[in-house]
Amino acid sequence: MTNEFDLLVNKAIENSPDWLMDDVKNILSKKSGQIRLSYVISELYSRYTFSLKHITSAMNQSSEWSTISHDRLNFIDNNMDLIQYIIKRFN
């Protein structure tokens, strides 16, 4: 059973969005040692919650960044276990 589970986890990691893989790699590269899931989630949230990017996007009458950040935050919320496996793979 663990072989099947490992296969599913590897497939999920391989098919995860590029932005998530890049963000997690970037976060992990800035810290040394053991990094917990809560730290990575916190960093991801700080990247996509309301910020100056939202304001400048609204000033340019574009809602693209708001839509992207909303979708990414939703993906993060629904895939915390996947993020944890990605962290394990990179550590």
Distance bins in CASP14 RR format, pairs under 12 A and 6 or more apart:
PFRMAT RR
TARGET T0000
AUTHOR 0000-0000-0000
RMODE 2
METHOD distances of the structure
MODEL  1
1 7 0 0 0 0 0 1 0 0 0 0 0
1 8 0 0 0 0 0 1 0 0 0 0 0
2 8 0 0 0 0 0 1 0 0 0 0 0
2 9 0 0 0 0 0 1 0 0 0 0 0
3 9 0 0 0 0 0 1 0 0 0 0 0
3 10 0 0 0 0 0 1 0 0 0 0 0
4 10 0 0 0 0 0 1 0 0 0 0 0
4 11 0 0 0 0 0 1 0 0 0 0 0
5 11 0 0 0 0 0 1 0 0 0 0 0
5 12 0 0 0 0 0 1 0 0 0 0 0
5 81 0 0 0 0 0 1 0 0 0 0 0
5 85 0 0 0 0 0 1 0 0 0 0 0
6 12 0 0 0 0 0 1 0 0 0 0 0
6 13 0 0 0 0 0 1 0 0 0 0 0
6 85 0 0 0 0 1 0 0 0 0 0 0
6 88 0 0 0 0 0 1 0 0 0 0 0
6 89 0 0 0 0 0 1 0 0 0 0 0
7 13 0 0 0 0 0 1 0 0 0 0 0
7 14 0 0 0 0 0 1 0 0 0 0 0
8 14 0 0 0 0 0 1 0 0 0 0 0
8 15 0 0 0 0 0 1 0 0 0 0 0
8 81 0 0 0 0 0 1 0 0 0 0 0
8 82 0 0 0 0 0 1 0 0 0 0 0
8 85 0 0 0 0 0 1 0 0 0 0 0
9 15 0 0 0 0 0 1 0 0 0 0 0
9 16 0 0 0 0 0 1 0 0 0 0 0
9 81 0 0 0 0 1 0 0 0 0 0 0
9 82 0 0 0 0 1 0 0 0 0 0 0
9 83 0 0 0 0 0 1 0 0 0 0 0
9 84 0 0 0 0 0 1 0 0 0 0 0
9 85 1 0 1 0 0 0 0 0 0 0 0
9 86 0 0 0 0 1 0 0 0 0 0 0
9 88 0 0 0 0 1 0 0 0 0 0 0
9 89 0 0 0 0 1 0 0 0 0 0 0
10 16 0 0 0 0 0 1 0 0 0 0 0
10 82 0 0 0 0 0 1 0 0 0 0 0
10 85 0 0 0 0 1 0 0 0 0 0 0
10 86 0 0 0 0 0 1 0 0 0 0 0
10 88 0 0 0 0 0 1 0 0 0 0 0
10 89 0 0 0 0 1 0 0 0 0 0 0
11 82 0 0 0 0 0 1 0 0 0 0 0
11 85 0 0 0 0 0 1 0 0 0 0 0
12 20 0 0 0 0 0 1 0 0 0 0 0
12 21 0 0 0 0 0 1 0 0 0 0 0
12 79 0 0 0 0 1 0 0 0 0 0 0
12 81 0 0 0 0 1 0 0 0 0 0 0
12 82 1 0 1 0 0 0 0 0 0 0 0
12 83 0 0 0 0 0 1 0 0 0 0 0
12 84 0 0 0 0 0 1 0 0 0 0 0
12 85 1 0 0 1 0 0 0 0 0 0 0
12 86 0 0 0 0 1 0 0 0 0 0 0
12 89 0 0 0 0 0 1 0 0 0 0 0
13 20 0 0 0 0 1 0 0 0 0 0 0
13 21 0 0 0 0 1 0 0 0 0 0 0
13 24 0 0 0 0 0 1 0 0 0 0 0
13 79 0 0 0 0 0 1 0 0 0 0 0
13 81 0 0 0 0 0 1 0 0 0 0 0
13 82 1 0 0 1 0 0 0 0 0 0 0
13 83 0 0 0 0 1 0 0 0 0 0 0
13 84 0 0 0 0 0 1 0 0 0 0 0
13 85 1 0 0 1 0 0 0 0 0 0 0
13 86 1 0 1 0 0 0 0 0 0 0 0
13 87 0 0 0 0 0 1 0 0 0 0 0
13 88 0 0 0 0 1 0 0 0 0 0 0
13 89 1 0 0 1 0 0 0 0 0 0 0
13 90 0 0 0 0 1 0 0 0 0 0 0
14 21 0 0 0 0 1 0 0 0 0 0 0
14 82 0 0 0 0 0 1 0 0 0 0 0
14 85 0 0 0 0 0 1 0 0 0 0 0
14 86 0 0 0 0 0 1 0 0 0 0 0
14 89 0 0 0 0 0 1 0 0 0 0 0
15 21 0 0 0 0 0 1 0 0 0 0 0
15 79 0 0 0 0 0 1 0 0 0 0 0
15 82 0 0 0 0 1 0 0 0 0 0 0
15 86 0 0 0 0 0 1 0 0 0 0 0
16 22 0 0 0 0 0 1 0 0 0 0 0
16 23 0 0 0 0 0 1 0 0 0 0 0
16 24 0 0 0 0 1 0 0 0 0 0 0
16 25 0 0 0 0 0 1 0 0 0 0 0
16 75 0 0 0 0 1 0 0 0 0 0 0
16 76 0 0 0 0 0 1 0 0 0 0 0
16 79 1 0 0 1 0 0 0 0 0 0 0
16 81 0 0 0 0 0 1 0 0 0 0 0
16 82 1 0 0 1 0 0 0 0 0 0 0
16 83 0 0 0 0 1 0 0 0 0 0 0
16 85 0 0 0 0 1 0 0 0 0 0 0
16 86 1 0 0 1 0 0 0 0 0 0 0
16 89 0 0 0 0 0 1 0 0 0 0 0
17 23 0 0 0 0 1 0 0 0 0 0 0
17 24 0 0 0 0 0 1 0 0 0 0 0
17 44 0 0 0 0 0 1 0 0 0 0 0
17 68 0 0 0 0 0 1 0 0 0 0 0
17 71 0 0 0 0 1 0 0 0 0 0 0
17 72 0 0 0 0 1 0 0 0 0 0 0
17 74 0 0 0 0 0 1 0 0 0 0 0
17 75 1 0 0 1 0 0 0 0 0 0 0
17 76 0 0 0 0 0 1 0 0 0 0 0
17 79 0 0 0 0 1 0 0 0 0 0 0
17 82 0 0 0 0 0 1 0 0 0 0 0
17 83 0 0 0 0 0 1 0 0 0 0 0
17 86 0 0 0 0 0 1 0 0 0 0 0
18 24 0 0 0 0 0 1 0 0 0 0 0
18 25 0 0 0 0 0 1 0 0 0 0 0
18 72 0 0 0 0 0 1 0 0 0 0 0
19 25 0 0 0 0 0 1 0 0 0 0 0
19 26 0 0 0 0 0 1 0 0 0 0 0
19 44 0 0 0 0 0 1 0 0 0 0 0
19 47 0 0 0 0 1 0 0 0 0 0 0
19 48 0 0 0 0 1 0 0 0 0 0 0
19 68 0 0 0 0 1 0 0 0 0 0 0
19 69 0 0 0 0 0 1 0 0 0 0 0
19 71 0 0 0 0 0 1 0 0 0 0 0
19 72 1 0 0 1 0 0 0 0 0 0 0
19 73 0 0 0 0 0 1 0 0 0 0 0
19 75 0 0 0 0 1 0 0 0 0 0 0
19 76 0 0 0 0 0 1 0 0 0 0 0
20 26 0 0 0 0 0 1 0 0 0 0 0
20 27 0 0 0 0 0 1 0 0 0 0 0
20 40 0 0 0 0 0 1 0 0 0 0 0
20 41 0 0 0 0 0 1 0 0 0 0 0
20 44 0 0 0 0 1 0 0 0 0 0 0
20 47 0 0 0 0 0 1 0 0 0 0 0
20 48 0 0 0 0 0 1 0 0 0 0 0
20 71 0 0 0 0 0 1 0 0 0 0 0
20 72 1 0 0 1 0 0 0 0 0 0 0
20 73 0 0 0 0 0 1 0 0 0 0 0
20 75 1 0 0 1 0 0 0 0 0 0 0
20 76 1 0 0 1 0 0 0 0 0 0 0
20 78 0 0 0 0 0 1 0 0 0 0 0
20 79 1 0 0 1 0 0 0 0 0 0 0
20 80 0 0 0 0 0 1 0 0 0 0 0
20 82 0 0 0 0 1 0 0 0 0 0 0
20 83 1 0 0 1 0 0 0 0 0 0 0
20 85 0 0 0 0 0 1 0 0 0 0 0
20 86 1 0 0 1 0 0 0 0 0 0 0
20 87 0 0 0 0 0 1 0 0 0 0 0
20 90 0 0 0 0 0 1 0 0 0 0 0
21 27 0 0 0 0 0 1 0 0 0 0 0
21 28 0 0 0 0 0 1 0 0 0 0 0
21 44 0 0 0 0 0 1 0 0 0 0 0
21 82 0 0 0 0 0 1 0 0 0 0 0
21 83 0 0 0 0 0 1 0 0 0 0 0
21 85 0 0 0 0 0 1 0 0 0 0 0
21 86 1 0 0 1 0 0 0 0 0 0 0
21 87 0 0 0 0 0 1 0 0 0 0 0
21 89 0 0 0 0 1 0 0 0 0 0 0
21 90 0 0 0 0 1 0 0 0 0 0 0
22 28 0 0 0 0 0 1 0 0 0 0 0
22 29 0 0 0 0 0 1 0 0 0 0 0
22 44 0 0 0 0 0 1 0 0 0 0 0
22 47 0 0 0 0 0 1 0 0 0 0 0
22 72 0 0 0 0 0 1 0 0 0 0 0
22 86 0 0 0 0 0 1 0 0 0 0 0
22 90 0 0 0 0 0 1 0 0 0 0 0
23 29 0 0 0 0 0 1 0 0 0 0 0
23 30 0 0 0 0 0 1 0 0 0 0 0
23 40 0 0 0 0 1 0 0 0 0 0 0
23 41 0 0 0 0 0 1 0 0 0 0 0
23 43 1 0 0 1 0 0 0 0 0 0 0
23 44 1 0 0 1 0 0 0 0 0 0 0
23 45 0 0 0 0 0 1 0 0 0 0 0
23 46 0 0 0 0 0 1 0 0 0 0 0
23 47 1 0 0 1 0 0 0 0 0 0 0
23 48 0 0 0 0 1 0 0 0 0 0 0
23 72 0 0 0 0 1 0 0 0 0 0 0
23 75 0 0 0 0 0 1 0 0 0 0 0
23 76 0 0 0 0 1 0 0 0 0 0 0
23 83 0 0 0 0 1 0 0 0 0 0 0
23 86 0 0 0 0 1 0 0 0 0 0 0
23 87 0 0 0 0 0 1 0 0 0 0 0
23 90 0 0 0 0 0 1 0 0 0 0 0
24 30 0 0 0 0 0 1 0 0 0 0 0
24 31 0 0 0 0 0 1 0 0 0 0 0
24 35 0 0 0 0 1 0 0 0 0 0 0
24 37 0 0 0 0 0 1 0 0 0 0 0
24 39 0 0 0 0 0 1 0 0 0 0 0
24 40 1 0 0 1 0 0 0 0 0 0 0
24 41 0 0 0 0 0 1 0 0 0 0 0
24 43 0 0 0 0 1 0 0 0 0 0 0
24 44 1 0 0 1 0 0 0 0 0 0 0
24 47 0 0 0 0 0 1 0 0 0 0 0
24 76 0 0 0 0 0 1 0 0 0 0 0
24 79 0 0 0 0 0 1 0 0 0 0 0
24 82 0 0 0 0 0 1 0 0 0 0 0
24 83 1 0 0 1 0 0 0 0 0 0 0
24 84 0 0 0 0 0 1 0 0 0 0 0
24 85 0 0 0 0 0 1 0 0 0 0 0
24 86 1 0 1 0 0 0 0 0 0 0 0
24 87 1 0 0 1 0 0 0 0 0 0 0
24 88 0 0 0 0 0 1 0 0 0 0 0
24 89 0 0 0 0 1 0 0 0 0 0 0
24 90 1 0 0 1 0 0 0 0 0 0 0
24 91 0 0 0 0 0 1 0 0 0 0 0
25 31 0 0 0 0 0 1 0 0 0 0 0
25 35 0 0 0 0 0 1 0 0 0 0 0
25 40 0 0 0 0 0 1 0 0 0 0 0
25 43 0 0 0 0 0 1 0 0 0 0 0
25 86 0 0 0 0 1 0 0 0 0 0 0
25 87 0 0 0 0 0 1 0 0 0 0 0
25 89 0 0 0 0 0 1 0 0 0 0 0
25 90 1 0 0 1 0 0 0 0 0 0 0
25 91 0 0 0 0 0 1 0 0 0 0 0
26 40 0 0 0 0 0 1 0 0 0 0 0
26 43 0 0 0 0 1 0 0 0 0 0 0
26 44 0 0 0 0 0 1 0 0 0 0 0
26 47 0 0 0 0 1 0 0 0 0 0 0
26 90 0 0 0 0 0 1 0 0 0 0 0
27 35 1 0 0 1 0 0 0 0 0 0 0
27 36 0 0 0 0 0 1 0 0 0 0 0
27 37 0 0 0 0 0 1 0 0 0 0 0
27 38 0 0 0 0 0 1 0 0 0 0 0
27 39 1 0 0 1 0 0 0 0 0 0 0
27 40 1 0 1 0 0 0 0 0 0 0 0
27 41 0 0 0 0 1 0 0 0 0 0 0
27 42 0 0 0 0 1 0 0 0 0 0 0
27 43 1 0 1 0 0 0 0 0 0 0 0
27 44 1 0 0 1 0 0 0 0 0 0 0
27 45 0 0 0 0 0 1 0 0 0 0 0
27 46 0 0 0 0 0 1 0 0 0 0 0
27 47 0 0 0 0 1 0 0 0 0 0 0
27 83 0 0 0 0 0 1 0 0 0 0 0
27 86 0 0 0 0 0 1 0 0 0 0 0
27 87 0 0 0 0 1 0 0 0 0 0 0
27 90 0 0 0 0 1 0 0 0 0 0 0
27 91 0 0 0 0 0 1 0 0 0 0 0
28 34 0 0 0 0 0 1 0 0 0 0 0
28 35 1 0 1 0 0 0 0 0 0 0 0
28 36 0 0 0 0 0 1 0 0 0 0 0
28 37 0 0 0 0 0 1 0 0 0 0 0
28 39 0 0 0 0 1 0 0 0 0 0 0
28 40 1 0 0 1 0 0 0 0 0 0 0
28 43 0 0 0 0 1 0 0 0 0 0 0
28 44 0 0 0 0 0 1 0 0 0 0 0
28 83 0 0 0 0 0 1 0 0 0 0 0
28 86 0 0 0 0 1 0 0 0 0 0 0
28 87 1 0 0 1 0 0 0 0 0 0 0
28 88 0 0 0 0 0 1 0 0 0 0 0
28 89 0 0 0 0 0 1 0 0 0 0 0
28 90 1 0 1 0 0 0 0 0 0 0 0
28 91 1 0 0 1 0 0 0 0 0 0 0
29 35 0 0 0 0 0 1 0 0 0 0 0
29 40 0 0 0 0 0 1 0 0 0 0 0
29 43 0 0 0 0 0 1 0 0 0 0 0
29 90 0 0 0 0 1 0 0 0 0 0 0
29 91 0 0 0 0 0 1 0 0 0 0 0
30 39 0 0 0 0 0 1 0 0 0 0 0
30 40 0 0 0 0 0 1 0 0 0 0 0
30 43 0 0 0 0 1 0 0 0 0 0 0
31 39 1 0 0 1 0 0 0 0 0 0 0
31 40 0 0 0 0 1 0 0 0 0 0 0
31 42 0 0 0 0 0 1 0 0 0 0 0
31 43 0 0 0 0 1 0 0 0 0 0 0
31 87 0 0 0 0 0 1 0 0 0 0 0
31 90 0 0 0 0 0 1 0 0 0 0 0
31 91 0 0 0 0 0 1 0 0 0 0 0
32 91 0 0 0 0 0 1 0 0 0 0 0
33 39 0 0 0 0 0 1 0 0 0 0 0
33 87 0 0 0 0 0 1 0 0 0 0 0
33 90 0 0 0 0 0 1 0 0 0 0 0
33 91 1 0 0 1 0 0 0 0 0 0 0
34 40 0 0 0 0 0 1 0 0 0 0 0
34 87 0 0 0 0 1 0 0 0 0 0 0
34 88 0 0 0 0 0 1 0 0 0 0 0
34 90 0 0 0 0 0 1 0 0 0 0 0
34 91 1 0 0 1 0 0 0 0 0 0 0
35 41 0 0 0 0 0 1 0 0 0 0 0
35 42 0 0 0 0 0 1 0 0 0 0 0
35 43 0 0 0 0 1 0 0 0 0 0 0
35 83 0 0 0 0 0 1 0 0 0 0 0
35 84 0 0 0 0 0 1 0 0 0 0 0
35 86 0 0 0 0 0 1 0 0 0 0 0
35 87 1 0 0 1 0 0 0 0 0 0 0
35 88 0 0 0 0 0 1 0 0 0 0 0
35 90 0 0 0 0 1 0 0 0 0 0 0
35 91 1 0 0 1 0 0 0 0 0 0 0
36 42 0 0 0 0 1 0 0 0 0 0 0
36 43 0 0 0 0 0 1 0 0 0 0 0
36 83 0 0 0 0 0 1 0 0 0 0 0
36 84 0 0 0 0 1 0 0 0 0 0 0
36 87 0 0 0 0 1 0 0 0 0 0 0
36 88 0 0 0 0 0 1 0 0 0 0 0
36 91 0 0 0 0 0 1 0 0 0 0 0
37 43 0 0 0 0 0 1 0 0 0 0 0
37 44 0 0 0 0 0 1 0 0 0 0 0
37 76 0 0 0 0 0 1 0 0 0 0 0
37 79 0 0 0 0 0 1 0 0 0 0 0
37 80 1 0 0 1 0 0 0 0 0 0 0
37 81 0 0 0 0 1 0 0 0 0 0 0
37 82 0 0 0 0 0 1 0 0 0 0 0
37 83 1 0 0 1 0 0 0 0 0 0 0
37 84 1 0 1 0 0 0 0 0 0 0 0
37 85 0 0 0 0 1 0 0 0 0 0 0
37 86 0 0 0 0 1 0 0 0 0 0 0
37 87 1 0 0 1 0 0 0 0 0 0 0
37 88 0 0 0 0 1 0 0 0 0 0 0
37 91 0 0 0 0 0 1 0 0 0 0 0
38 44 0 0 0 0 0 1 0 0 0 0 0
38 45 0 0 0 0 0 1 0 0 0 0 0
38 80 0 0 0 0 1 0 0 0 0 0 0
38 83 0 0 0 0 0 1 0 0 0 0 0
38 84 0 0 0 0 0 1 0 0 0 0 0
38 87 0 0 0 0 0 1 0 0 0 0 0
39 45 0 0 0 0 0 1 0 0 0 0 0
39 46 0 0 0 0 0 1 0 0 0 0 0
39 83 0 0 0 0 0 1 0 0 0 0 0
39 84 0 0 0 0 0 1 0 0 0 0 0
39 87 0 0 0 0 1 0 0 0 0 0 0
40 46 0 0 0 0 0 1 0 0 0 0 0
40 47 0 0 0 0 0 1 0 0 0 0 0
40 76 0 0 0 0 1 0 0 0 0 0 0
40 80 0 0 0 0 1 0 0 0 0 0 0
40 82 0 0 0 0 0 1 0 0 0 0 0
40 83 1 0 0 1 0 0 0 0 0 0 0
40 84 0 0 0 0 1 0 0 0 0 0 0
40 85 0 0 0 0 0 1 0 0 0 0 0
40 86 0 0 0 0 1 0 0 0 0 0 0
40 87 1 0 1 0 0 0 0 0 0 0 0
40 88 0 0 0 0 0 1 0 0 0 0 0
40 90 0 0 0 0 0 1 0 0 0 0 0
40 91 0 0 0 0 0 1 0 0 0 0 0
41 47 0 0 0 0 0 1 0 0 0 0 0
41 48 0 0 0 0 0 1 0 0 0 0 0
41 49 0 0 0 0 0 1 0 0 0 0 0
41 73 0 0 0 0 0 1 0 0 0 0 0
41 76 1 0 0 1 0 0 0 0 0 0 0
41 77 0 0 0 0 1 0 0 0 0 0 0
41 79 0 0 0 0 0 1 0 0 0 0 0
41 80 1 0 0 1 0 0 0 0 0 0 0
41 81 0 0 0 0 0 1 0 0 0 0 0
41 82 0 0 0 0 0 1 0 0 0 0 0
41 83 1 0 0 1 0 0 0 0 0 0 0
41 84 0 0 0 0 1 0 0 0 0 0 0
41 86 0 0 0 0 0 1 0 0 0 0 0
41 87 0 0 0 0 1 0 0 0 0 0 0
42 48 0 0 0 0 0 1 0 0 0 0 0
42 49 0 0 0 0 0 1 0 0 0 0 0
42 76 0 0 0 0 0 1 0 0 0 0 0
42 80 0 0 0 0 0 1 0 0 0 0 0
42 83 0 0 0 0 0 1 0 0 0 0 0
43 49 0 0 0 0 0 1 0 0 0 0 0
43 76 0 0 0 0 0 1 0 0 0 0 0
43 83 0 0 0 0 0 1 0 0 0 0 0
43 87 0 0 0 0 0 1 0 0 0 0 0
44 69 0 0 0 0 0 1 0 0 0 0 0
44 72 1 0 0 1 0 0 0 0 0 0 0
44 73 0 0 0 0 1 0 0 0 0 0 0
44 74 0 0 0 0 0 1 0 0 0 0 0
44 75 0 0 0 0 1 0 0 0 0 0 0
44 76 1 0 1 0 0 0 0 0 0 0 0
44 77 0 0 0 0 0 1 0 0 0 0 0
44 79 0 0 0 0 0 1 0 0 0 0 0
44 80 0 0 0 0 1 0 0 0 0 0 0
44 83 1 0 0 1 0 0 0 0 0 0 0
44 86 0 0 0 0 0 1 0 0 0 0 0
44 87 0 0 0 0 0 1 0 0 0 0 0
45 51 0 0 0 0 0 1 0 0 0 0 0
45 69 0 0 0 0 0 1 0 0 0 0 0
45 72 0 0 0 0 1 0 0 0 0 0 0
45 73 1 0 0 1 0 0 0 0 0 0 0
45 74 0 0 0 0 0 1 0 0 0 0 0
45 76 1 0 0 1 0 0 0 0 0 0 0
45 77 0 0 0 0 1 0 0 0 0 0 0
45 80 0 0 0 0 0 1 0 0 0 0 0
45 83 0 0 0 0 0 1 0 0 0 0 0
46 53 0 0 0 0 0 1 0 0 0 0 0
46 69 0 0 0 0 0 1 0 0 0 0 0
46 73 0 0 0 0 0 1 0 0 0 0 0
46 76 0 0 0 0 0 1 0 0 0 0 0
47 53 0 0 0 0 1 0 0 0 0 0 0
47 54 0 0 0 0 0 1 0 0 0 0 0
47 65 0 0 0 0 0 1 0 0 0 0 0
47 68 0 0 0 0 0 1 0 0 0 0 0
47 69 0 0 0 0 1 0 0 0 0 0 0
47 72 0 0 0 0 1 0 0 0 0 0 0
47 73 0 0 0 0 1 0 0 0 0 0 0
47 76 0 0 0 0 1 0 0 0 0 0 0
48 54 0 0 0 0 1 0 0 0 0 0 0
48 65 0 0 0 0 1 0 0 0 0 0 0
48 66 0 0 0 0 0 1 0 0 0 0 0
48 67 0 0 0 0 0 1 0 0 0 0 0
48 68 0 0 0 0 1 0 0 0 0 0 0
48 69 1 0 1 0 0 0 0 0 0 0 0
48 70 0 0 0 0 1 0 0 0 0 0 0
48 71 0 0 0 0 1 0 0 0 0 0 0
48 72 1 0 1 0 0 0 0 0 0 0 0
48 73 1 0 1 0 0 0 0 0 0 0 0
48 74 0 0 0 0 1 0 0 0 0 0 0
48 75 0 0 0 0 1 0 0 0 0 0 0
48 76 1 0 0 1 0 0 0 0 0 0 0
48 77 0 0 0 0 0 1 0 0 0 0 0
49 65 0 0 0 0 0 1 0 0 0 0 0
49 66 0 0 0 0 0 1 0 0 0 0 0
49 69 1 0 0 1 0 0 0 0 0 0 0
49 70 0 0 0 0 0 1 0 0 0 0 0
49 72 0 0 0 0 0 1 0 0 0 0 0
49 73 1 0 0 1 0 0 0 0 0 0 0
49 76 0 0 0 0 0 1 0 0 0 0 0
49 77 0 0 0 0 0 1 0 0 0 0 0
50 57 0 0 0 0 0 1 0 0 0 0 0
50 58 0 0 0 0 0 1 0 0 0 0 0
50 65 0 0 0 0 0 1 0 0 0 0 0
50 66 0 0 0 0 1 0 0 0 0 0 0
50 69 0 0 0 0 1 0 0 0 0 0 0
50 70 0 0 0 0 0 1 0 0 0 0 0
50 73 0 0 0 0 0 1 0 0 0 0 0
51 57 0 0 0 0 1 0 0 0 0 0 0
51 58 0 0 0 0 0 1 0 0 0 0 0
51 65 0 0 0 0 1 0 0 0 0 0 0
51 66 0 0 0 0 0 1 0 0 0 0 0
51 69 0 0 0 0 1 0 0 0 0 0 0
51 73 0 0 0 0 0 1 0 0 0 0 0
52 58 0 0 0 0 0 1 0 0 0 0 0
52 59 0 0 0 0 0 1 0 0 0 0 0
52 65 0 0 0 0 0 1 0 0 0 0 0
53 59 0 0 0 0 0 1 0 0 0 0 0
53 60 0 0 0 0 0 1 0 0 0 0 0
53 62 0 0 0 0 0 1 0 0 0 0 0
53 63 0 0 0 0 0 1 0 0 0 0 0
53 64 0 0 0 0 0 1 0 0 0 0 0
53 65 1 0 1 0 0 0 0 0 0 0 0
53 66 0 0 0 0 1 0 0 0 0 0 0
53 68 0 0 0 0 1 0 0 0 0 0 0
53 69 1 0 0 1 0 0 0 0 0 0 0
54 60 0 0 0 0 0 1 0 0 0 0 0
54 62 0 0 0 0 0 1 0 0 0 0 0
54 63 0 0 0 0 1 0 0 0 0 0 0
54 64 0 0 0 0 0 1 0 0 0 0 0
54 65 1 0 0 1 0 0 0 0 0 0 0
54 66 1 0 1 0 0 0 0 0 0 0 0
54 67 0 0 0 0 0 1 0 0 0 0 0
54 68 0 0 0 0 0 1 0 0 0 0 0
54 69 1 0 0 1 0 0 0 0 0 0 0
54 70 0 0 0 0 0 1 0 0 0 0 0
55 62 0 0 0 0 0 1 0 0 0 0 0
55 65 0 0 0 0 1 0 0 0 0 0 0
55 66 0 0 0 0 0 1 0 0 0 0 0
56 62 0 0 0 0 1 0 0 0 0 0 0
56 64 0 0 0 0 0 1 0 0 0 0 0
56 65 0 0 0 0 1 0 0 0 0 0 0
56 66 0 0 0 0 0 1 0 0 0 0 0
57 63 1 0 0 1 0 0 0 0 0 0 0
57 64 1 0 0 1 0 0 0 0 0 0 0
57 65 1 1 0 0 0 0 0 0 0 0 0
57 66 1 0 0 1 0 0 0 0 0 0 0
57 67 0 0 0 0 1 0 0 0 0 0 0
57 68 0 0 0 0 1 0 0 0 0 0 0
57 69 0 0 0 0 1 0 0 0 0 0 0
58 64 0 0 0 0 0 1 0 0 0 0 0
58 65 0 0 0 0 1 0 0 0 0 0 0
58 66 1 0 0 1 0 0 0 0 0 0 0
59 65 0 0 0 0 0 1 0 0 0 0 0
60 66 0 0 0 0 0 1 0 0 0 0 0
62 68 0 0 0 0 0 1 0 0 0 0 0
63 69 0 0 0 0 0 1 0 0 0 0 0
63 70 0 0 0 0 1 0 0 0 0 0 0
63 71 0 0 0 0 0 1 0 0 0 0 0
64 70 0 0 0 0 0 1 0 0 0 0 0
64 71 0 0 0 0 0 1 0 0 0 0 0
65 71 0 0 0 0 0 1 0 0 0 0 0
65 72 0 0 0 0 0 1 0 0 0 0 0
66 72 0 0 0 0 0 1 0 0 0 0 0
66 73 0 0 0 0 0 1 0 0 0 0 0
67 73 0 0 0 0 0 1 0 0 0 0 0
67 74 0 0 0 0 0 1 0 0 0 0 0
68 74 0 0 0 0 0 1 0 0 0 0 0
68 75 0 0 0 0 0 1 0 0 0 0 0
69 75 0 0 0 0 0 1 0 0 0 0 0
69 76 0 0 0 0 0 1 0 0 0 0 0
70 76 0 0 0 0 0 1 0 0 0 0 0
70 77 0 0 0 0 0 1 0 0 0 0 0
71 77 0 0 0 0 0 1 0 0 0 0 0
71 78 0 0 0 0 0 1 0 0 0 0 0
72 78 0 0 0 0 0 1 0 0 0 0 0
72 79 0 0 0 0 0 1 0 0 0 0 0
72 83 0 0 0 0 0 1 0 0 0 0 0
73 79 0 0 0 0 0 1 0 0 0 0 0
73 80 0 0 0 0 0 1 0 0 0 0 0
74 80 0 0 0 0 0 1 0 0 0 0 0
75 82 0 0 0 0 1 0 0 0 0 0 0
75 83 0 0 0 0 1 0 0 0 0 0 0
76 82 0 0 0 0 1 0 0 0 0 0 0
76 83 1 0 0 1 0 0 0 0 0 0 0
76 84 0 0 0 0 0 1 0 0 0 0 0
76 86 0 0 0 0 0 1 0 0 0 0 0
77 83 0 0 0 0 0 1 0 0 0 0 0
79 85 0 0 0 0 1 0 0 0 0 0 0
79 86 0 0 0 0 1 0 0 0 0 0 0
80 86 0 0 0 0 0 1 0 0 0 0 0
80 87 0 0 0 0 0 1 0 0 0 0 0
81 87 0 0 0 0 0 1 0 0 0 0 0
81 88 0 0 0 0 0 1 0 0 0 0 0
82 88 0 0 0 0 0 1 0 0 0 0 0
82 89 0 0 0 0 0 1 0 0 0 0 0
83 89 0 0 0 0 0 1 0 0 0 0 0
83 90 0 0 0 0 0 1 0 0 0 0 0
84 90 0 0 0 0 0 1 0 0 0 0 0
84 91 0 0 0 0 0 1 0 0 0 0 0
85 91 0 0 0 0 0 1 0 0 0 0 0
END
